Amino acid sequence: MSARLTASFWVQAYLTRLRLADIPAFVVARGDATAGAVLVKLSTLDGQACAFHRSFDLTSGARVWAPLIEGPERDVDAAIARQRSFDPDLWVIEIEDRAGRSLLDEPGLSE
């Protein structure tokens, strides 16, 4: 039986990983500390962005980070605002990285 991490603990661990890689990131919306879902917005500082959410890989059943929306940053921000309007427990982390690094593909971040 595996224990599920709280949202707050996961967010703090993720922010630490980003900080250690010198990738600026900020919590722009705090959700439920225990069970809130998490969205990660990656801004490449050129007017473009992508928002990722946790999903399930349909072939393996594994949890993965998948793009929710990508394109002009204003469109991504509008989509995030819509998500927050019907899920007030949603966490939103914003990353600013010209190289487009999010570290979401690293081991341990999909659990």
Order of alpha helices (4+ residues) and beta strands (2+ residues): alpha-beta-beta-beta-beta-alpha-beta
